[in-house]
Amino acid sequence: MKNALYILIVSLFFSCEDVIDLKVPTSDPKLVIEASLNWFEDTDGSEQQIKLTLTAPFFDNQVPPANNATVFVEDSNSNIFTFLEQENTGIYKTNSFIPELNQEYTLTIIYDDQTYIGTEVLTSVTPIEYIEQNNEGGFSGEDIELKAFYTDPANIDNYYFFEFISDIPQIPVLEVYDDQFTDGNQIFAFYSEEDLEPTNIVTINNYGVSQQFYQFMDLLLQQTSNNGGGPFQAQPATVRGNCINITNPDNFPLGYFRVSQAYQFTYIVQ
């Protein structure tokens, strides 16, 4: 009798299940431009890459690459650096880029009979001087916090983009800073991770960026923060980068073209 009752209950439970077909809004794919040309210390900066993908429906497991594009960057001295696609990956590379501080560069992408352009200036940055570690951080007082100190050049508007990458399986932490209230002073970028432990390695990349990129990334980070809502909540606005579609302005791309001097600091947690 008990077995019969159990089977009846299970049958009733599963018979009440309905398949819910979620209707997620779709639109025509947009070009997504990941073009960050970084001139790291102790390199000649000649090897660079640009990644092109297309937007995809929310539930798709893969991001489609944008194949067979024509990609090149031109500086104000009329030097042209051609980026060639690597085996239909959507990743385009060059080994002839010439970085020069304060030089203006223009990116051109021709894809699907439409032309996209973006312009940036290679921006300098000050290196990280040292790291200060605090083992009693966070709400629990047990998180490890790191402060990456650097000295801001005086009487110049400076904007910084920091990337913190640890060897534990966590998404890199991105932060942007300006010197509006710290001009000419020694200041720090902040990183905290509750899972950090001694001997973990944290790689800190510091990029010099333009005011336009700072504003773009600051807005993007605000919209993708923990307070930005779930995956089904509409974002307040589309965050546009500095690339435009000169063939069809309404079909604007996503992403950004950035050119930066960069420093890297590797820290072993104590």
Secondary structure, DSSP 8 states (H G I E B T S, - for coil): -HHHHHHHHHHHHHHT--------------EEEEEEEEEETTS----EEEEEEE---TT-SS--B--S-EEEEEETT--EEEEEE-TTSSEEEES-----TT-EEEEEEEETTEEEEEEEE-B------EEEEEEEETTTS-EEEEEEEEE--TTS--EEEEEEEESSS---EEEEEE-TTTTTSEEEEEEEETT--TT-EEEEEEEE--HHHHHHHHHHHHHTSGGG--TTS--SS----SEEESS-TTS--EEEEEEEEEEEEEEE--
